[in-house]
Structures are given as C-alpha cells and as structure tokens.
Amino acid sequence: MSGAPGAVESVVSLFGLCSNAGRWGRDDERGTLNLIDAGAVRRAIATVTEGDVVALGRLLVADGSDGGSSPVRLQVFHSSEDRRDA
C-alpha cells in the first residue's frame, strides 16, 4: 500500500480511539444501537411532519417464478436441547 509515511498507522490508531468494543459488555450484539431507546424513538417521531409508507418486502415464491436469482428454500434445524414444549 502506498501513501504518505505513517498514514496507515494513523488510520489504524484512529480505529482504536473511536472503538466502542466492550462498551456494553462481552456478549453485546447491538453495539451503538443500544443508544436507541424508547425516548430516542419518541424524539425522532416527533420531528416527522410528512412522509410515505414504503413496503420493503419482497415476494418470495418456492419455484423461482418471481424472476429472482433462485427459488426460496426454507431449512429448519433443531436439536433435542433446543426443543421447547408448548
């Protein structure tokens, strides 16, 4: 990689300074999404003055006739340890 001397090291050191790794504990999977609580959602909603509803779903068909690259295939796996009686 070419560039100014020390540029790569400077960028790498910035990652360390800006890292949130471990901020919410070892088992955390949400990262900075932890900052989006109910209050943050209410404040965001309060700023909306107009808008449109946009469907983000995609039609999924088992035979691939929707024009997608491949048909949908659902595989469900479970072990006896994962089983929960209803």
HELIX and SHEET records of a PDB file:
HELIX    1   1 ALA A    7  CYS A   18  1                                  12    
HELIX    2   2 GLY A   31  LEU A   35  5                                   5    
HELIX    3   3 ALA A   38  ALA A   46  1                                   9    
END                                                                             
